[in-house]
Amino acid sequence: HTPAPPAITRATLARVIAGGAGVWLLDEPGNGLDTASLDLLATAMARHRAGGGIILAATHQPLGLGDAASVVLA
């Protein structure tokens, strides 16, 4: 039995969050997540950044990082 994509996404994000890396490279981290999971992701990213961490994310949806630098590619 293969887990559904949202379960894979949550498991992958949990490994990133628990891994202790200073830089997080995220590709569409919110895809397939429900509202509660998106809120948890936003909280984890805010804590990571507050602790001096860096996040490089490619996404088509807002991640709740209002003060973050962003580059829009068209």
ABEGO torsion letter per residue (X at the ends): XBBBAAAAAAAAAAAAAAAGBABBBBBGAABGBBAAAAAAAAAAAAAAAAAGBBBBBBBABBAGBAABBBBBBX
